[in-house]
Amino acid sequence: MTAAQADPVTTSVLEIDSPRVEDGAAIWRIARDSKVLDLNSSYSYLLWCRDFATTSVVARDRPGGDPIAFITGYVRPERPETLVVWQVAVDDAHRGRGLAGTLLDALTLKVAASHGVTTVETTITPDNVPSDRLFTSYAERRGANLDREVLFDAGVFPADSGESHLPEVLYRIAPVAA
């Protein structure tokens, strides 16, 4: 089986699969409970599972079980060789086992094979040390270049939202081959 097939990849204790609409509620809860991600509406996670399932992954601790971790992503329309990783989260009970890195590797292989992706982009706030480590080690494992630049300065976020927002730093990792 290749990474591009719709069939899930199963290890002895872990299944990596594309999300299904019925996974949306669990993904929303994992994002909410992370306490670090910008939480989107529950509706948006349902749409994500429907419209971007081929560029996203979930991990299940047993075949057919509920998600315990996820990565949502999409291919940039104006740069179809680029996968944008939107959110990465692991349920608290499953953290510290390298699951995010395993999912990122699986997602990249899947999307590189199916879409010809050669570049991964994500944004990370300066205070998000775990995400910085995840993507820095990912680039190192791949022997890829990692470029960083501020994509969205704090001043472009809505001032009337009641919350301040740190800048979002763009991480561009290339090349990432299948």
DRENPA-232837 format. One line per 4 residues: number of its first residue (from 0); their letters; for each residue z, x negated, y negated of N, C-alpha, C, CB. Coordinates in nm, 2 decimals, padded with zeros to 4 digits. Glycine has a CB too. Example, Ala and Ser with C-alpha at 12.3 -4.5 7.8 and 13.67 -1.06 7.14 Angstrom:
<atoms>
0	as	00.78 -01.32 00.57 00.78 -01.23 00.45 00.78 -01.32 00.33 00.90 -01.13 00.45 ~ 00.71 -01.28 00.22 00.71 -01.37 00.11 00.79 -01.29 00.00 00.57 -01.41 00.06 $
</atoms>
This chain:
<atoms>
0	mtaa	00.00 -00.08 00.12 00.00 00.00 00.00 00.00 -00.09 -00.12 00.12 00.10 00.00 ~ -00.08 -00.06 -00.22 -00.08 -00.13 -00.35 00.01 -00.06 -00.45 -00.23 -00.14 -00.40 ~ 00.04 -00.14 -00.55 00.13 -00.08 -00.66 00.06 00.03 -00.73 00.17 -00.19 -00.75 ~ -00.07 00.04 -00.73 -00.14 00.14 -00.80 -00.14 00.27 -00.73 -00.28 00.09 -00.83 $
4	qadp	-00.11 00.28 -00.61 -00.11 00.40 -00.53 00.00 00.49 -00.58 -00.10 00.38 -00.38 ~ -00.01 00.62 -00.56 00.09 00.72 -00.61 00.21 00.72 -00.51 00.02 00.86 -00.61 ~ 00.20 00.67 -00.39 00.31 00.66 -00.30 00.42 00.58 -00.36 00.26 00.61 -00.16 ~ 00.54 00.62 -00.33 00.66 00.54 -00.38 00.67 00.41 -00.30 00.79 00.62 -00.37 $
8	vtts	00.73 00.31 -00.37 00.77 00.19 -00.30 00.91 00.20 -00.26 00.74 00.06 -00.40 ~ 00.94 00.18 -00.14 01.08 00.19 -00.09 01.13 00.06 -00.03 01.09 00.30 00.02 ~ 01.25 00.02 -00.08 01.32 -00.09 -00.02 01.43 -00.03 00.07 01.38 -00.19 -00.12 ~ 01.51 -00.12 00.13 01.61 -00.07 00.23 01.71 00.03 00.16 01.68 -00.18 00.29 $
12	vlei	01.73 00.01 00.03 01.83 00.10 -00.04 01.78 00.15 -00.17 01.96 00.02 -00.06 ~ 01.65 00.13 -00.20 01.60 00.16 -00.33 01.46 00.21 -00.32 01.61 00.05 -00.43 ~ 01.43 00.32 -00.39 01.29 00.37 -00.40 01.25 00.37 -00.54 01.28 00.52 -00.34 ~ 01.13 00.30 -00.57 01.07 00.30 -00.70 00.95 00.38 -00.70 01.04 00.15 -00.74 $
16	dspr	00.95 00.48 -00.79 00.85 00.58 -00.78 00.81 00.62 -00.93 00.90 00.71 -00.71 ~ 00.70 00.70 -00.94 00.66 00.76 -01.07 00.75 00.88 -01.09 00.51 00.80 -01.07 ~ 00.79 00.90 -01.22 00.88 01.02 -01.24 00.80 01.15 -01.22 00.93 01.01 -01.38 ~ 00.88 01.25 -01.18 00.82 01.39 -01.17 00.89 01.47 -01.28 00.85 01.45 -01.03 $
20	vedg	00.83 01.59 -01.31 00.89 01.67 -01.41 01.03 01.71 -01.38 00.80 01.80 -01.43 ~ 01.06 01.73 -01.26 01.20 01.77 -01.22 01.30 01.65 -01.24 01.20 01.82 -01.08 ~ 01.25 01.53 -01.27 01.34 01.42 -01.30 01.38 01.41 -01.45 01.27 01.29 -01.26 ~ 01.31 01.49 -01.53 01.33 01.48 -01.67 01.48 01.50 -01.71 01.25 01.59 -01.74 $
24	aaiw	01.55 01.60 -01.65 01.69 01.62 -01.69 01.78 01.50 -01.66 01.74 01.75 -01.62 ~ 01.76 01.44 -01.54 01.83 01.32 -01.50 01.80 01.20 -01.59 01.81 01.29 -01.35 ~ 01.68 01.19 -01.62 01.64 01.08 -01.71 01.71 01.10 -01.85 01.49 01.07 -01.73 ~ 01.70 01.22 -01.90 01.77 01.25 -02.03 01.92 01.21 -02.02 01.75 01.40 -02.07 $
28	riar	01.99 01.25 -01.91 02.13 01.22 -01.90 02.15 01.07 -01.89 02.19 01.29 -01.77 ~ 02.07 01.00 -01.82 02.09 00.85 -01.81 02.07 00.79 -01.95 01.99 00.79 -01.71 ~ 01.97 00.84 -02.03 01.95 00.79 -02.17 02.07 00.82 -02.25 01.82 00.85 -02.23 ~ 02.12 00.95 -02.24 02.23 00.99 -02.32 02.36 00.91 -02.29 02.26 01.14 -02.30 $
32	dskv	02.38 00.89 -02.16 02.50 00.81 -02.12 02.50 00.67 -02.15 02.53 00.84 -01.98 ~ 02.38 00.61 -02.18 02.36 00.47 -02.21 02.44 00.43 -02.33 02.22 00.43 -02.21 ~ 02.44 00.53 -02.43 02.51 00.51 -02.56 02.44 00.40 -02.64 02.65 00.48 -02.54 ~ 02.33 00.35 -02.60 02.26 00.26 -02.69 02.12 00.30 -02.72 02.25 00.12 -02.62 $
36	ldln	02.06 00.39 -02.64 01.92 00.43 -02.67 01.92 00.54 -02.77 01.85 00.48 -02.54 ~ 01.81 00.54 -02.85 01.79 00.66 -02.93 01.76 00.78 -02.84 01.67 00.63 -03.04 ~ 01.84 00.88 -02.84 01.82 00.99 -02.75 01.72 01.09 -02.81 01.96 01.06 -02.73 ~ 01.62 01.11 -02.73 01.52 01.21 -02.76 01.56 01.35 -02.71 01.38 01.17 -02.71 $
40	ssys	01.49 01.45 -02.75 01.52 01.58 -02.69 01.50 01.59 -02.54 01.44 01.69 -02.77 ~ 01.57 01.68 -02.48 01.55 01.69 -02.33 01.41 01.73 -02.30 01.65 01.80 -02.27 ~ 01.35 01.81 -02.39 01.21 01.85 -02.38 01.11 01.73 -02.37 01.17 01.95 -02.49 ~ 01.14 01.63 -02.46 01.05 01.52 -02.46 01.05 01.44 -02.33 01.09 01.43 -02.58 $
44	yllw	01.17 01.44 -02.26 01.17 01.37 -02.14 01.09 01.45 -02.03 01.32 01.35 -02.09 ~ 01.10 01.58 -02.04 01.01 01.66 -01.94 00.87 01.63 -01.97 01.04 01.81 -01.96 ~ 00.83 01.63 -02.09 00.69 01.59 -02.13 00.65 01.45 -02.08 00.66 01.61 -02.28 ~ 00.74 01.36 -02.10 00.72 01.22 -02.06 00.69 01.21 -01.91 00.84 01.13 -02.10 $
48	crdf	00.77 01.28 -01.83 00.75 01.28 -01.69 00.62 01.35 -01.65 00.87 01.36 -01.62 ~ 00.57 01.44 -01.73 00.44 01.50 -01.70 00.33 01.42 -01.75 00.44 01.64 -01.76 ~ 00.33 01.38 -01.87 00.21 01.32 -01.94 00.20 01.16 -01.92 00.21 01.35 -02.08 ~ 00.31 01.10 -01.90 00.31 00.95 -01.89 00.37 00.90 -01.76 00.39 00.89 -02.01 $
52	atts	00.36 00.98 -01.65 00.42 00.94 -01.52 00.35 00.82 -01.47 00.41 01.05 -01.42 ~ 00.22 00.80 -01.49 00.15 00.68 -01.43 00.19 00.55 -01.50 00.00 00.71 -01.44 ~ 00.25 00.56 -01.62 00.29 00.44 -01.69 00.44 00.43 -01.71 00.22 00.44 -01.83 ~ 00.51 00.50 -01.62 00.66 00.50 -01.62 00.70 00.49 -01.47 00.72 00.63 -01.69 $
56	vvar	00.83 00.45 -01.45 00.89 00.44 -01.32 01.03 00.49 -01.32 00.88 00.30 -01.27 ~ 01.08 00.53 -01.21 01.22 00.57 -01.18 01.26 00.49 -01.06 01.24 00.72 -01.17 ~ 01.39 00.47 -01.05 01.45 00.41 -00.92 01.54 00.52 -00.87 01.53 00.28 -00.95 ~ 01.54 00.54 -00.74 01.62 00.63 -00.67 01.70 00.55 -00.56 01.54 00.75 -00.60 $
60	drpg	01.83 00.58 -00.54 01.91 00.51 -00.45 01.89 00.56 -00.30 02.05 00.52 -00.48 ~ 01.81 00.66 -00.29 01.76 00.71 -00.16 01.63 00.78 -00.17 01.87 00.80 -00.09 ~ 01.55 00.78 -00.07 01.42 00.84 -00.09 01.43 00.99 -00.12 01.34 00.83 00.05 ~ 01.36 01.03 -00.23 01.36 01.17 -00.27 01.49 01.20 -00.36 01.36 01.26 -00.16 $
64	gdpi	01.58 01.11 -00.38 01.70 01.14 -00.45 01.67 01.14 -00.60 01.81 01.03 -00.42 ~ 01.78 01.17 -00.68 01.77 01.18 -00.82 01.76 01.04 -00.88 01.90 01.24 -00.88 ~ 01.69 01.02 -00.99 01.68 00.89 -01.05 01.82 00.83 -01.09 01.59 00.90 -01.18 ~ 01.83 00.70 -01.07 01.94 00.62 -01.11 01.91 00.52 -01.22 02.00 00.55 -00.99 $
68	afit	01.78 00.51 -01.25 01.73 00.42 -01.35 01.59 00.46 -01.39 01.74 00.27 -01.31 ~ 01.54 00.43 -01.51 01.41 00.46 -01.54 01.35 00.36 -01.65 01.39 00.60 -01.59 ~ 01.22 00.35 -01.65 01.15 00.29 -01.76 01.04 00.38 -01.80 01.10 00.15 -01.72 ~ 01.03 00.42 -01.93 00.92 00.50 -01.98 00.83 00.41 -02.06 00.97 00.62 -02.06 $
72	gyvr	00.70 00.43 -02.04 00.60 00.35 -02.11 00.47 00.42 -02.13 00.58 00.22 -02.04 ~ 00.39 00.36 -02.21 00.25 00.42 -02.23 00.16 00.31 -02.26 00.25 00.53 -02.34 ~ 00.03 00.33 -02.24 -00.08 00.24 -02.28 -00.12 00.27 -02.42 -00.20 00.25 -02.18 ~ -00.12 00.17 -02.51 -00.16 00.20 -02.65 -00.31 00.24 -02.65 -00.14 00.07 -02.73 $
76	perp	-00.33 00.35 -02.72 -00.47 00.40 -02.72 -00.57 00.31 -02.79 -00.48 00.54 -02.80 ~ -00.53 00.24 -02.90 -00.62 00.15 -02.97 -00.62 00.01 -02.91 -00.58 00.14 -03.11 ~ -00.53 -00.02 -02.81 -00.52 -00.14 -02.74 -00.49 -00.12 -02.59 -00.41 -00.24 -02.80 ~ -00.60 -00.07 -02.52 -00.57 -00.03 -02.38 -00.53 -00.14 -02.28 -00.70 00.03 -02.33 $
80	etlv	-00.53 -00.26 -02.33 -00.48 -00.37 -02.24 -00.33 -00.39 -02.26 -00.55 -00.50 -02.27 ~ -00.26 -00.30 -02.35 -00.12 -00.32 -02.38 -00.04 -00.20 -02.33 -00.11 -00.33 -02.53 ~ 00.06 -00.23 -02.25 00.16 -00.14 -02.21 00.28 -00.15 -02.31 00.21 -00.16 -02.06 ~ 00.32 -00.03 -02.37 00.44 -00.03 -02.45 00.55 00.03 -02.37 00.41 00.06 -02.58 $
84	vwqv	00.66 -00.05 -02.35 00.78 00.00 -02.28 00.86 00.07 -02.39 00.85 -00.12 -02.21 ~ 00.88 00.20 -02.37 00.95 00.28 -02.46 01.10 00.28 -02.44 00.90 00.43 -02.45 ~ 01.15 00.31 -02.33 01.29 00.30 -02.30 01.32 00.25 -02.16 01.35 00.44 -02.31 ~ 01.43 00.18 -02.15 01.48 00.13 -02.02 01.63 00.17 -02.01 01.46 -00.03 -02.01 $
88	avdd	01.67 00.23 -01.90 01.81 00.26 -01.88 01.84 00.27 -01.74 01.84 00.40 -01.95 ~ 01.96 00.22 -01.71 02.02 00.22 -01.57 02.15 00.30 -01.58 02.04 00.08 -01.51 ~ 02.17 00.39 -01.48 02.29 00.47 -01.47 02.41 00.37 -01.46 02.29 00.56 -01.35 ~ 02.52 00.40 -01.53 02.63 00.31 -01.54 02.68 00.26 -01.40 02.75 00.38 -01.61 $
92	ahrg	02.68 00.35 -01.30 02.73 00.31 -01.17 02.64 00.21 -01.10 02.74 00.43 -01.08 ~ 02.52 00.18 -01.15 02.42 00.10 -01.09 02.39 -00.03 -01.17 02.30 00.17 -01.05 ~ 02.46 -00.05 -01.28 02.43 -00.16 -01.37 02.48 -00.29 -01.31 02.49 -00.14 -01.51 ~ 02.42 -00.40 -01.36 02.47 -00.54 -01.31 02.41 -00.58 -01.18 02.61 -00.54 -01.30 $
96	rgla	02.31 -00.52 -01.14 02.24 -00.56 -01.01 02.10 -00.60 -01.02 02.25 -00.44 -00.91 ~ 02.05 -00.62 -01.15 01.92 -00.66 -01.17 01.81 -00.55 -01.16 01.88 -00.77 -01.08 ~ 01.86 -00.43 -01.16 01.77 -00.31 -01.14 01.67 -00.30 -01.25 01.85 -00.18 -01.13 ~ 01.71 -00.32 -01.37 01.61 -00.31 -01.49 01.50 -00.41 -01.47 01.68 -00.33 -01.62 $
100	gtll	01.53 -00.53 -01.43 01.43 -00.63 -01.41 01.34 -00.60 -01.29 01.49 -00.77 -01.38 ~ 01.39 -00.55 -01.19 01.31 -00.50 -01.07 01.22 -00.39 -01.11 01.40 -00.45 -00.96 ~ 01.27 -00.30 -01.19 01.18 -00.19 -01.24 01.07 -00.24 -01.33 01.26 -00.08 -01.31 ~ 01.11 -00.33 -01.42 01.01 -00.38 -01.52 00.90 -00.46 -01.44 01.07 -00.48 -01.62 $
104	dalt	00.93 -00.53 -01.34 00.83 -00.60 -01.26 00.74 -00.50 -01.19 00.90 -00.70 -01.15 ~ 00.80 -00.40 -01.13 00.73 -00.30 -01.05 00.63 -00.22 -01.15 00.82 -00.20 -00.98 ~ 00.68 -00.18 -01.26 00.60 -00.11 -01.36 00.48 -00.19 -01.40 00.68 -00.07 -01.48 ~ 00.51 -00.32 -01.43 00.40 -00.40 -01.48 00.29 -00.42 -01.37 00.45 -00.54 -01.52 $
108	lkva	00.33 -00.44 -01.25 00.23 -00.45 -01.14 00.15 -00.33 -01.13 00.30 -00.49 -01.01 ~ 00.22 -00.21 -01.13 00.15 -00.08 -01.12 00.05 -00.06 -01.23 00.26 00.03 -01.12 ~ 00.09 -00.08 -01.35 00.01 -00.05 -01.46 -00.10 -00.16 -01.48 00.09 -00.04 -01.59 ~ -00.07 -00.28 -01.45 -00.18 -00.38 -01.46 -00.29 -00.35 -01.36 -00.12 -00.52 -01.43 $
112	ashg	-00.25 -00.31 -01.24 -00.35 -00.27 -01.13 -00.43 -00.15 -01.17 -00.28 -00.26 -01.00 ~ -00.36 -00.05 -01.23 -00.43 00.08 -01.25 -00.50 00.08 -01.39 -00.33 00.19 -01.24 ~ -00.45 00.01 -01.49 -00.50 00.02 -01.62 -00.56 -00.11 -01.68 -00.40 00.07 -01.71 ~ -00.54 -00.22 -01.60 -00.59 -00.35 -01.65 -00.50 -00.41 -01.76 -00.73 -00.34 -01.70 $
116	vttv	-00.38 -00.37 -01.77 -00.29 -00.42 -01.87 -00.27 -00.57 -01.86 -00.15 -00.35 -01.87 ~ -00.27 -00.64 -01.97 -00.24 -00.78 -01.98 -00.13 -00.82 -02.07 -00.37 -00.86 -02.02 ~ -00.08 -00.72 -02.15 00.02 -00.75 -02.25 00.13 -00.64 -02.24 -00.04 -00.75 -02.39 ~ 00.25 -00.68 -02.25 00.36 -00.58 -02.26 00.42 -00.59 -02.40 00.47 -00.61 -02.15 $
120	etti	00.45 -00.48 -02.46 00.52 -00.47 -02.59 00.64 -00.38 -02.58 00.43 -00.42 -02.70 ~ 00.74 -00.41 -02.65 00.86 -00.33 -02.66 00.92 -00.36 -02.80 00.96 -00.35 -02.55 ~ 01.01 -00.27 -02.84 01.09 -00.30 -02.96 01.24 -00.30 -02.92 01.06 -00.20 -03.08 ~ 01.31 -00.39 -02.99 01.45 -00.41 -02.96 01.52 -00.44 -03.09 01.48 -00.53 -02.86 $
124	tpdn	01.64 -00.37 -03.11 01.72 -00.40 -03.23 01.79 -00.53 -03.21 01.82 -00.28 -03.25 ~ 01.82 -00.60 -03.32 01.89 -00.73 -03.31 02.02 -00.73 -03.23 01.90 -00.79 -03.44 ~ 02.09 -00.62 -03.23 02.22 -00.61 -03.16 02.21 -00.58 -03.01 02.31 -00.51 -03.23 ~ 02.09 -00.56 -02.96 02.08 -00.52 -02.82 02.06 -00.64 -02.73 01.96 -00.42 -02.80 $
128	vpsd	02.16 -00.71 -02.70 02.16 -00.83 -02.63 02.11 -00.81 -02.48 02.30 -00.90 -02.62 ~ 02.15 -00.71 -02.41 02.10 -00.69 -02.28 01.94 -00.67 -02.27 02.16 -00.57 -02.21 ~ 01.89 -00.60 -02.37 01.74 -00.58 -02.37 01.67 -00.71 -02.40 01.70 -00.47 -02.47 ~ 01.73 -00.79 -02.50 01.67 -00.92 -02.53 01.67 -01.00 -02.40 01.75 -00.99 -02.64 $
132	rlft	01.78 -01.01 -02.33 01.78 -01.09 -02.21 01.68 -01.04 -02.10 01.92 -01.08 -02.15 ~ 01.67 -00.91 -02.09 01.58 -00.85 -01.99 01.44 -00.89 -02.02 01.59 -00.70 -01.99 ~ 01.39 -00.88 -02.14 01.25 -00.91 -02.17 01.23 -01.06 -02.19 01.21 -00.84 -02.30 ~ 01.32 -01.14 -02.23 01.31 -01.28 -02.24 01.30 -01.34 -02.09 01.43 -01.35 -02.31 $
136	syae	01.38 -01.29 -02.00 01.38 -01.34 -01.86 01.25 -01.29 -01.80 01.50 -01.30 -01.78 ~ 01.20 -01.17 -01.83 01.08 -01.12 -01.78 00.96 -01.21 -01.82 01.05 -00.98 -01.83 ~ 00.95 -01.25 -01.94 00.85 -01.34 -01.99 00.86 -01.48 -01.92 00.86 -01.36 -02.14 ~ 00.98 -01.53 -01.90 01.00 -01.65 -01.83 00.95 -01.65 -01.69 01.15 -01.70 -01.84 $
140	rrga	00.99 -01.54 -01.62 00.95 -01.52 -01.48 00.79 -01.52 -01.47 01.00 -01.39 -01.42 ~ 00.73 -01.47 -01.56 00.58 -01.45 -01.56 00.51 -01.58 -01.62 00.54 -01.33 -01.64 ~ 00.59 -01.67 -01.68 00.53 -01.78 -01.74 00.44 -01.74 -01.86 00.44 -01.86 -01.65 ~ 00.48 -01.63 -01.93 00.41 -01.57 -02.04 00.46 -01.61 -02.17 00.40 -01.42 -02.02 $
144	nldr	00.38 -01.60 -02.27 00.43 -01.62 -02.41 00.51 -01.50 -02.46 00.31 -01.65 -02.50 ~ 00.61 -01.52 -02.54 00.69 -01.41 -02.59 00.69 -01.44 -02.75 00.83 -01.41 -02.54 ~ 00.63 -01.34 -02.82 00.63 -01.35 -02.96 00.71 -01.23 -03.01 00.48 -01.34 -03.02 ~ 00.79 -01.26 -03.12 00.88 -01.16 -03.18 00.84 -01.15 -03.33 01.03 -01.20 -03.16 $
148	evlf	00.84 -01.03 -03.38 00.83 -01.00 -03.53 00.89 -00.87 -03.56 00.68 -01.01 -03.57 ~ 00.93 -00.85 -03.68 00.99 -00.72 -03.72 00.87 -00.62 -03.72 01.07 -00.73 -03.85 ~ 00.88 -00.51 -03.65 00.78 -00.41 -03.65 00.82 -00.30 -03.75 00.76 -00.35 -03.51 ~ 00.94 -00.25 -03.75 00.99 -00.15 -03.84 01.12 -00.20 -03.90 01.02 -00.01 -03.76 $
152	dagv	01.11 -00.23 -04.03 01.23 -00.27 -04.11 01.33 -00.15 -04.12 01.19 -00.32 -04.25 ~ 01.45 -00.18 -04.13 01.55 -00.07 -04.14 01.52 00.03 -04.25 01.69 -00.13 -04.16 ~ 01.46 -00.01 -04.36 01.43 00.08 -04.47 01.32 00.19 -04.44 01.38 00.00 -04.58 ~ 01.25 00.18 -04.33 01.15 00.28 -04.31 01.21 00.40 -04.23 01.03 00.22 -04.23 $
156	fpad	01.33 00.39 -04.18 01.39 00.50 -04.11 01.45 00.60 -04.21 01.50 00.45 -04.01 ~ 01.45 00.73 -04.17 01.50 00.83 -04.27 01.64 00.80 -04.32 01.50 00.96 -04.20 ~ 01.66 00.80 -04.45 01.79 00.77 -04.51 01.88 00.89 -04.50 01.77 00.73 -04.66 ~ 01.82 01.01 -04.48 01.90 01.13 -04.47 01.94 01.17 -04.33 01.83 01.24 -04.54 $
160	sges	01.92 01.08 -04.24 01.95 01.11 -04.10 02.10 01.11 -04.07 01.88 01.02 -04.00 ~ 02.18 01.05 -04.16 02.32 01.04 -04.14 02.36 00.92 -04.06 02.37 01.16 -04.06 ~ 02.26 00.84 -04.02 02.29 00.72 -03.94 02.20 00.61 -04.00 02.26 00.74 -03.79 ~ 02.26 00.49 -04.00 02.17 00.37 -04.04 02.11 00.32 -03.91 02.26 00.26 -04.11 $
164	hlpe	01.99 00.26 -03.93 01.92 00.21 -03.81 01.88 00.07 -03.84 01.79 00.30 -03.79 ~ 01.91 -00.02 -03.74 01.87 -00.16 -03.76 01.72 -00.17 -03.74 01.95 -00.24 -03.65 ~ 01.67 -00.28 -03.79 01.53 -00.31 -03.77 01.49 -00.31 -03.62 01.48 -00.44 -03.84 ~ 01.37 -00.27 -03.59 01.31 -00.28 -03.46 01.22 -00.40 -03.45 01.23 -00.14 -03.42 $
168	vlyr	01.26 -00.49 -03.37 01.18 -00.62 -03.35 01.08 -00.60 -03.24 01.28 -00.74 -03.33 ~ 00.95 -00.62 -03.27 00.85 -00.61 -03.16 00.85 -00.74 -03.08 00.71 -00.59 -03.23 ~ 00.86 -00.72 -02.95 00.84 -00.83 -02.85 00.71 -00.81 -02.79 00.96 -00.83 -02.74 ~ 00.62 -00.91 -02.79 00.49 -00.90 -02.73 00.48 -01.01 -02.63 00.37 -00.92 -02.84 $
172	iapv	00.46 -00.97 -02.50 00.46 -01.07 -02.39 00.32 -01.07 -02.33 00.57 -01.03 -02.29 ~ 00.26 -01.19 -02.32 00.13 -01.20 -02.26 00.11 -01.34 -02.22 00.02 -01.15 -02.36 ~ 00.02 -01.36 -02.12 -00.04 -01.26 -02.04 00.05 -01.22 -01.92 -00.18 -01.31 -01.98 ~ 00.03 -01.10 -01.88 00.10 -01.04 -01.76 -00.01 -00.99 -01.67 00.21 -00.93 -01.80 $
176	aa	-00.03 -01.06 -01.57 -00.14 -01.02 -01.48 -00.09 -00.95 -01.35 -00.23 -01.14 -01.43 ~ -00.18 -00.88 -01.29 -00.14 -00.81 -01.16 -00.11 -00.91 -01.05 -00.25 -00.71 -01.11 $
</atoms>
